[in-house]
Amino acid sequence: MASLMVGIDVSLRSHSVQFMNDAGDALAAFTVANDLFGAETLLNRLLTVARKYQCSLVRVGMEATSNLGWHLAHFLNAKLQQQSEFQAQVFVLNARKVARFKKGYDTLPKNDRLDAWVIADQLRFGRLPHQLTSCIQFEALQRLTRTRFFLMQNIARDKTFFLNQVFLKFSGLRQDNPFSNLFGATCLAVLQELEPEQIATMSIEELVDFLKAKGKNRFDNPEELAAYLQKLARSSYRLDKLLADPVNISLAVILSVIQTMEKEVDKLDKEIAKIMKSIPQTLTSVKGIGPVFAAGIIAEIGDISRFKDHNSLAKYAGLVWSQYQSGEFESEETQRVRTGNKYLRYYLIQAANLVRLHDSEYNAFYQNKYAQAMKHQHKRALVLTARKLVRLVFMLLKTKKLYTPPEGRG
């Protein structure tokens, strides 16, 4: 029985489509609009060709191009699964892997029609990712967790920009912050309400009173803190008066943006927690994995039955390492592969960072890997701890059993 490969190059306004048989012969090439009418046109032409050649298998593939192909992928998946005449598979392909596959054709130019042809040919060769599955509950959760990921990335970027501005205003405070958190209420009050020159010339009693009021009397030794803050102020660079107001305004604006985004993250967390109440799962039985991180993990994994074991799940998350071996030599220092689901990887790593603080087994593993690492100790140890966590996540989602910490095991 014949097979039909459908490669689709997605764009904002239209899609380029290539039909190909399992021998690599081009059957049709055309363009459809990126709307419901275009999707219906594509579906009708696909069914016509599949019936004409009596296909037993239809494979549809497109690149993961933002959300531009989301509607089409789910539309085709839903409609094709209703067909009993053939087996249907829809794949959303990693754009980087498609580009690498295309490099095997050294004479192909870059255009939409040929990109659709390359995708169709890759479908023919196989070695494909997990096919698309639709579950509206996971999709709904994914919208929230991916938006949260986006905001957290922006917050991290904006905090870095804010810290660069802090160095201009108060270099000593940026170099050796005496507060536990530079974004804490007291430290921000110092940055927003005082200038280094003021701090350097204030009486120690006046500065102590300021710190007590802003810190709500939570400092153990405010006199020592005030003295150290004055020392930093006196050793700091002096900013030109013409720059003082622009720097202060810049700090105020970016801080307002950060605080606004943090409030929006709190809103997302509440909505995520609501949806999680309706999803049976045992990930939150692991101390350190709350409903938000559990949601991020579950939203990206979907149905755990898609993965045959924890190794395939780790590969999907991009938590696997390349091998370098030649003859009898095999390198111990290898790099993590630069593919995989970045959202799942992010939530696994964030969860691992908290689990290691609460679970003795994971903490011991982290400390061991930290000691072994030659450079980037925390980052490497944390990513390896996340890989260990994948095994546990797979088991909990597969068995739906509660996690028993090391101290509670017989």
C-alpha positions in Angstrom: 0.0 0.0 0.0 1.2 3.5 -0.8 2.0 6.3 1.6 1.5 10.1 1.2 3.8 12.6 2.7 2.5 16.2 3.1 5.2 18.8 3.8 3.9 22.3 4.8 6.0 25.4 5.1 4.1 27.7 7.4 3.9 31.5 7.3 1.6 34.3 8.5 -0.6 34.6 5.5 -0.2 31.4 3.6 1.2 27.9 3.6 3.3 26.2 0.9 2.3 22.5 0.5 4.1 19.6 -1.1 2.6 16.2 -1.7 5.1 13.3 -2.1 4.8 9.6 -2.3 7.0 7.1 -0.5 9.3 6.8 -3.5 10.2 10.5 -3.3 8.1 11.5 -6.3 6.4 14.9 -6.1 2.7 14.6 -6.6 1.5 18.1 -6.2 2.7 21.5 -5.0 0.4 24.4 -4.2 -0.3 27.3 -1.7 -3.3 27.7 0.6 -4.3 30.7 2.8 -3.5 30.5 6.5 -7.2 30.5 7.5 -10.1 28.1 8.0 -11.0 28.1 4.3 -7.3 27.3 3.3 -7.2 24.5 5.9 -10.4 23.0 4.4 -9.0 23.3 0.9 -5.8 21.5 2.0 -7.8 18.7 3.7 -10.0 18.1 0.7 -7.0 17.9 -1.7 -5.2 15.6 0.7 -8.1 13.2 1.0 -8.6 13.2 -2.8 -4.9 12.3 -3.4 -4.9 9.7 -0.6 -7.9 8.0 -2.1 -6.6 8.2 -5.6 -3.4 6.3 -4.7 -5.1 4.1 -2.1 -2.8 5.3 0.6 -2.5 3.3 3.9 -0.5 6.0 5.6 -0.7 9.8 5.5 2.1 11.8 7.2 1.7 15.5 7.6 4.7 17.6 8.8 5.4 21.3 9.5 8.0 23.3 11.4 7.3 24.6 14.9 7.0 28.2 13.8 5.7 30.2 16.7 1.9 29.7 16.7 1.5 30.3 13.0 0.8 26.6 12.3 -1.0 25.8 15.5 -4.5 26.0 14.1 -3.6 24.1 11.0 -1.8 21.3 12.8 -4.7 20.7 15.2 -7.3 21.1 12.5 -5.7 18.4 10.3 -5.0 16.1 13.2 -8.6 16.2 14.4 -10.1 15.7 10.9 -7.6 13.0 9.8 -8.1 10.9 12.9 -11.7 10.6 11.9 -10.7 8.8 8.7 -10.8 5.0 8.8 -9.4 4.5 5.2 -5.8 5.1 6.3 -3.5 5.7 9.3 -2.8 9.5 9.8 0.1 11.1 11.6 0.7 14.8 12.2 4.2 16.0 13.2 5.5 19.4 14.4 9.2 19.3 13.5 12.1 21.1 15.1 13.1 23.8 12.7 16.8 23.3 13.5 16.6 19.6 12.7 14.8 20.4 9.4 17.6 22.9 8.5 20.2 20.2 9.3 18.4 17.7 7.1 18.3 20.2 4.3 22.1 20.6 4.4 22.2 17.1 2.9 21.0 18.7 -0.4 23.9 21.0 -1.2 22.3 22.5 -4.3 18.9 23.5 -3.0 18.1 27.3 -2.7 16.0 28.8 0.1 12.4 29.3 -0.7 9.0 28.3 0.7 8.2 25.8 -2.0 11.5 23.9 -1.6 11.2 24.1 2.2 7.9 22.3 2.0 9.5 19.7 -0.3 12.3 19.1 2.2 9.8 18.6 5.0 7.9 16.1 2.9 11.2 14.3 2.2 12.1 14.2 5.9 8.7 12.6 6.6 9.6 10.0 4.1 13.0 9.1 5.7 11.5 8.8 9.2 13.3 9.2 12.5 10.5 11.6 13.5 9.5 13.1 16.9 6.4 12.1 18.7 3.3 12.7 16.7 0.9 15.5 17.6 -1.8 14.6 20.2 -4.6 16.9 21.2 -5.8 17.3 24.7 -7.5 20.7 25.4 -6.8 20.5 29.1 -3.0 20.3 28.5 -3.2 22.9 25.7 -5.0 25.3 28.1 -2.4 24.7 30.8 0.4 25.2 28.2 -0.8 28.7 27.3 -0.4 29.8 30.9 2.9 28.0 31.7 4.5 29.2 28.4 3.3 32.8 29.1 4.8 32.5 32.6 8.1 31.3 31.0 8.1 34.3 28.7 7.5 36.7 31.6 10.2 35.1 33.8 12.7 35.4 30.9 11.9 39.1 30.6 12.1 39.7 34.3 15.5 38.1 34.4 16.7 40.3 31.5 15.3 43.5 33.0 16.8 42.8 36.4 20.2 42.5 34.7 19.6 45.9 33.0 18.5 47.4 36.3 21.7 46.2 38.1 23.8 47.8 35.4 22.0 51.1 36.1 22.6 50.6 39.9 26.3 50.6 39.3 26.1 54.0 37.7 24.3 55.5 40.6 25.8 53.6 43.6 28.8 51.5 42.4 29.7 50.3 45.9 26.3 48.9 46.6 26.3 47.0 43.3 29.8 45.6 44.0 29.2 44.6 47.6 25.5 44.7 48.5 25.1 44.6 52.4 21.5 43.6 52.0 20.4 40.0 51.6 18.4 40.9 48.5 19.2 43.9 46.2 15.5 43.8 45.1 14.3 43.8 48.8 12.2 46.7 50.1 15.0 48.3 52.2 17.6 48.2 49.5 15.2 49.6 46.9 14.3 52.4 49.4 18.0 53.3 49.7 18.3 53.4 45.9 15.1 55.3 45.3 15.2 57.8 48.2 18.8 58.5 48.9 21.9 59.5 46.9 25.4 58.1 47.8 26.5 61.7 48.8 23.6 61.9 51.2 24.4 58.6 52.8 28.1 59.5 53.1 27.2 62.8 55.0 24.2 61.6 57.1 24.7 61.1 60.8 24.8 57.4 61.7 21.7 57.9 63.9 19.7 59.3 61.1 20.7 56.5 58.7 20.0 53.9 61.4 16.5 55.3 61.8 15.9 55.2 58.0 17.0 51.6 57.8 14.8 50.6 60.8 11.8 52.3 59.3 12.2 50.8 55.8 13.3 47.4 57.2 10.4 47.3 59.8 13.0 46.7 62.6 14.0 43.3 61.1 17.8 44.0 61.1 19.8 42.4 63.9 22.4 45.1 63.9 21.2 48.2 62.1 24.2 50.3 63.4 26.7 48.0 61.8 24.7 47.9 58.6 24.5 51.7 58.5 28.2 52.1 59.1 29.0 49.6 56.3 26.6 51.4 53.9 28.3 54.7 54.6 31.7 53.1 53.9 30.4 51.9 50.5 28.9 55.3 49.7 32.2 57.1 50.4 34.2 54.7 48.2 31.7 54.8 45.3 32.2 56.8 42.1 30.5 60.2 41.9 28.0 60.6 39.1 27.8 63.8 37.2 24.8 66.0 38.2 23.6 66.1 34.7 23.3 62.3 34.7 21.7 61.9 38.2 18.1 62.5 37.1 18.2 60.4 33.9 19.7 57.5 35.9 17.1 57.8 38.6 14.3 57.9 36.1 15.7 54.9 34.3 15.9 53.0 37.5 12.3 53.9 38.5 10.9 53.0 35.1 12.6 49.6 34.8 11.8 48.8 38.4 8.1 49.6 37.7 8.2 47.3 34.7 9.7 44.5 36.8 7.2 44.8 39.6 4.3 44.9 37.1 5.5 41.7 35.4 5.9 40.0 38.8 2.3 40.9 39.7 1.2 39.3 36.3 3.2 36.2 37.1 1.3 36.0 40.4 -2.0 36.1 38.5 -0.8 33.4 36.1 0.2 31.2 39.1 -3.3 31.5 40.6 -4.9 30.4 37.3 -2.4 27.6 36.9 -3.2 26.3 40.4 -6.9 26.4 39.6 -6.5 24.2 36.5 -4.1 21.8 38.4 -6.8 21.0 40.9 -8.7 19.2 38.1 -5.7 17.2 36.9 -4.9 13.9 38.8 -1.1 13.8 39.4 1.4 13.0 42.2 4.3 15.3 41.2 3.4 17.7 44.0 4.0 14.9 46.5 7.7 15.7 45.9 8.7 18.5 48.3 9.9 21.4 46.1 7.6 20.7 43.2 4.6 23.0 43.7 1.5 23.2 41.4 3.2 25.8 39.1 6.3 23.7 38.3 4.2 20.6 38.1 1.9 22.3 35.7 4.8 23.4 33.5 6.1 19.8 33.4 2.7 18.2 32.7 1.7 20.7 30.1 4.7 20.0 28.0 4.7 16.2 28.5 1.0 15.7 27.9 0.2 12.0 27.9 3.1 10.1 29.5 2.3 7.0 27.4 3.9 8.8 24.4 7.3 8.0 26.0 8.5 4.5 26.3 11.0 5.2 29.2 12.6 8.0 31.1 15.5 8.1 28.5 13.1 9.1 25.7 11.6 11.7 28.0 15.0 13.1 28.8 15.8 13.3 25.1 12.5 15.2 24.5 13.5 17.7 27.2 17.0 18.1 25.8 18.6 16.7 28.9 21.0 14.4 27.2 24.7 14.7 26.5 26.6 14.1 23.3 29.3 11.4 23.1 32.9 11.9 21.8 34.7 8.6 21.2 37.5 7.7 18.8 39.3 4.4 19.0 40.1 3.7 22.7 39.6 7.3 23.7 36.3 8.6 25.1 36.0 12.1 26.5 34.6 12.6 29.9 33.8 16.3 29.3 30.8 16.4 26.9 28.3 19.0 26.0 24.5 18.8 26.4 22.8 18.6 23.1 21.2 21.9 22.0 17.8 20.5 21.1 14.7 19.5 23.0 11.7 21.2 24.5 13.0 24.4 26.1 9.9 24.9 28.2 10.0 21.4 29.7 13.7 21.8 30.3 13.2 25.1 32.1 10.5 23.7 34.5 12.5 20.6 35.2 15.6 22.6 36.1 13.7 25.1 38.2 12.0 22.2 40.0 15.3 20.4 40.5 16.8 23.5 42.1 14.0 23.4 44.8 13.9 19.6 45.2 17.6 19.5 46.1 17.0 21.9 48.9 14.3 19.7 50.5 15.4 16.1 49.6 18.6 14.6 51.0 19.0 12.2 48.1 18.9 14.9 45.5 21.0 17.3 47.6 23.7 14.6 47.9 23.6 14.0 44.2 23.8 17.8 43.5 26.8 18.2 45.9 28.6 15.3 44.3 28.2 16.6 40.8 29.1 20.1 42.0 32.4 18.8 43.4 33.2 16.9 40.1 32.6 19.8 37.8 35.7 21.7 36.6 33.8 24.9 35.7 30.2 26.3 35.8 29.8 24.0 38.9 26.3 25.1 39.9 24.9 25.2 36.4 26.3 21.8 35.5 25.3 20.1 38.8 21.8 21.5 38.5 21.3 20.3 35.0 22.5 16.9 35.9 20.2 16.9 38.9 17.3 17.8 36.6 18.2 14.8 34.5 18.0 12.6 37.6 14.6 14.2 38.3 13.3 13.1 34.9 13.5 9.5 36.0 11.3 10.3 39.0 8.9 12.4 37.0 8.4 9.6 34.5 7.8 7.1 37.3 5.3 9.3 39.1 3.3 10.1 36.0 3.3 6.5 34.8 2.3 4.9 38.1 0.5 7.8 39.7 2.0 6.8 43.1 3.0 9.2 45.8 6.6 9.9 46.3 8.3 8.7 49.4 11.4 10.7 50.5 14.5 8.9 51.6 13.8 9.4 55.3 10.4 7.6 54.9 11.7 4.5 53.1 12.0 1.2 54.9 
